[in-house]
Amino acid sequence: MMATFHSSSGGFDFLGLRPARGSGTETGGLEIVYDDGVRRRMVWRVQGKTPARGLDEALKSAVNQKRVLPALYAELKRRGVMIEVVAG
C-alpha cells in the first residue's frame, strides 16, 4: 500500500491507495481500496492522470466522516478524479 487511513472515530473503516495489479493505466495504475471491517470490501481503479498527493488528501478526509463512501465520492468528484469499479 502506498497510503493507508483508518477512521479516527474508533470505527473499523479503512481506505488505502495502492499500485494497481497489472498496472497499465496513465496514472501508473493506482487503486483505491475500502473496507468497513465487517462485510464490505470495494476496489476502484483511478482513471486519468491524478497526483497521488491529491488522492491521499481525499482519502484522509473521507475516512473520518460518519458516512465514508458518500464522503469519498464527494471528495473525488471535487478533485475531478474519475474511478472505475474493480471489485465490490
N, C-alpha and C positions, 0 to 999 in steps of 0.2 A: 504494500500500500504506500502511496505517495503521501497521503494525509488521512488522518482518522479523527473523527469528532464524536464524542459521546454526550448525551444530554446531561446538563449540569443540574437539572431539577431532580435527579435521583431516578429518572426513568431508564428504561433499557434501550432507548432509541440510539441508533448508530448510523452515521453517514461516513463514507470513505471515498477517496479518489484514488484510482489505480490505473496502471497501464492496461490497455485492452488486451485480451487474449487474441492472438493472431493479428496484432496491430497492423493497420494499413490505411487508416483514415488520415486526413490532413492535419489533425491535431497531434499526430504521433500515437493516436489510439488511446484516448482516455475513457474510463468508465466511472460512473457514479454508482456506489453500492449503498442500499438502505436495508437495515434490518431492525425490526421492532423488538427483538429479543424473545418473542413468543411464537409467532406463527407466520410472519410475513418477511420475505426477503425479495428485494427487487434490484435489478441492474439496468442501467441506461448507458448507451454509448453516446458520447458527446460528438456532435456534428459540427463541421466547420472549424475555423481557427478561433480558439478561445484560450487566453492565457490561464495557466494553472492557478496563478495567484488570485484571479477573479473568482475562480471556482472554489478555491479554499474559503474565501470570504463568504460566498453564498452558502456553502455547506455549514460553516461555523454559525452563521446567523440562523439558518433554518433549524438546525438540530436543537436549539434552545427555545424554540417556540412550542406552545402547547400542542398544536397540530402540525407535525413536522412535514408531512408530504405536501399539504397545501402551501406551507411556507417555502418549501424547496422550489415548487413550481413557480411561485411568485418571484423568488429571488433570481431564478434562472431567466424568467421572462424579462425582468427588469434589466438584466445584463445582456439580453439578446442572445442567450445560449440556447441552441437547438439540441434536442436529445431524441434518441430512438430507443424503444424498449428492447432489451436483450433477453431478460428473464423477469418473470413476475407476473 
